[in-house]
Amino acid sequence: MDIYSDSFWAAFGPFLIILLAILIIMILAGTWKIFSKAGKPGWAGIIPIYNTYILSNIVFGNAIFFTASMVVGVLAWIAKEVKIDFLSLITNIAAIVLNIFLSIKLSKAFGKSGGFIVGMIFLPFIFIPILGFGSAEYIGPDN
């Protein structure tokens, strides 16, 4: 069965949509719990842009990550609009580095290290709910 055929998508499309919906719900619920554990309103975890600001405060104790991610986002948009391929490449690499750094700091803010950090980087849809619903306690950004 060819993945480009209509019969493939007719057979597996609904399953994939349900799987994707479950993953999204798991991430949103885990994020809500992470924010609640850190003493922030849980609903803030599901509001785009605002969640990045609050997460920056949870992980770094200030808005430095928020500012950096907004700058990278604006530069990526400019690169796309003006069609500057090199700037697009640089902004994509910067976004990946920022997300890895965020995963490291978020894990450490909850007392996790090592393998958990690797899990947060490569399998966030599994490790965000583990962090939110597990026994990890928020210890703060200065660790």
N, C-alpha and C positions, 0 to 999 in steps of 0.2 A: 504494500500500500504506500503510495507516494504521498509525502507530506504536503505537496502542493495540490492534491486532488480534493475535490469537494467531499468525497466520501470519508476521507481522513478527518476533516474538520467536523463533519456531521457526526462521526462516531466519537471523537475525542474532544471536540470543542467544549461541550457542556462540562465535561469532567475538568478540563483545564481552567475554565472560568470559575468553577466551584473551588478548585484548589487555590487559585489566585485570591479569591475572596477570603478564604480561610486564612491564608498567609497575611493578608492585609489586616484582617481583624486581630490576628495574634500580635502583630507589630503594634497596632494602635492600642490594644489593651495593655501590652507590656510597657509601652511608652507612658501611658496614663499612670500605671503603677509606679514606674521609675520617678516620675514627677511628684507623685504623692509621697513617696518615701523620702524625697529630698525636701519636703515641706512646701512644695509649690502646688498650685491647683492642677489636678490631673487633666482637666479639660484643656489646659494650655498646651498639652502634648499633641493635640490633634489639630491645632490651628496653624496653617502654614505661615512661615516667616516668624510669627510670634514664638512658635515652639523652638526655633533656632536661637532666638534671643534668650529665652528662659533656660534652654539647655546650656548655652554659653555661661550663664550665671551659675548654674548647677555645677558644671565641670571645671570652669576656670575662676569662678568668683567675680567675673566682670564680663564685659561685652566684647572682649577682644576677638573671640572666635566668630561671633556674629558679624562684626565689622569685616573681618577677613573674608568670610564666606560671601558677604554682600559685594565686596569689591571684586572677588573672583567671578561672581555671577554677572555683574555688570560688564566686566571685561569680556566674558564669554559671549554675552549678547552682542556687544560691539563687534567682536571678531566675526561672529556669524553674519551680522548685518553688512559689514564692510567686506566680508569674505577674505579675512586675513588668516590663512591656514596655520601659520606658525604661532600666532597668538591663540588660536583655538587649541592647538596642541599644548601650549604652555598652561592655559587655563584648565584644561582637562587634567593635566598632571598635578597642578596645584589643588584642584578639587579632590583628587584621590589622596594626596598627602594630607590635606586638612581632615578628611574623613578618617584616615588611619590614626592621625594624632588625636582626634575626638574620641575614637574607640578606645585608645589607650588610656586617655584621661578619664573617660566615663567609667571604665573598668576599675581604675585605681580609686576613683571617688567612692566606689562601693566596696573597696577592700579586695578587689580581685587582681590577679596578675597571671603571667605566663600563658598557659593554655587557654584560659578564658579570654584573654586579649586576642589571641589568634582566632578564636571562635567568633568574637565580636567583629573582627575584620572580615572574615570570609563567610560566616553564616549568621549574619545579624538577625534574620527572621527566626532563628532558633534561640540565640543567646539574649536578645532583648526581652522576650517573655521570661526566660530563665532568670534574668537579672530583676525584672519587675515582680515576678510572682515567687521567686525563691527567697531564701533566708538572708540574703545580703542586705546589710544596713548601710545607709548613706553615712560616710564619715567626713565628707567635705572635699573641697578642691585642693586644700593645702596638705598633700600627703606625699 
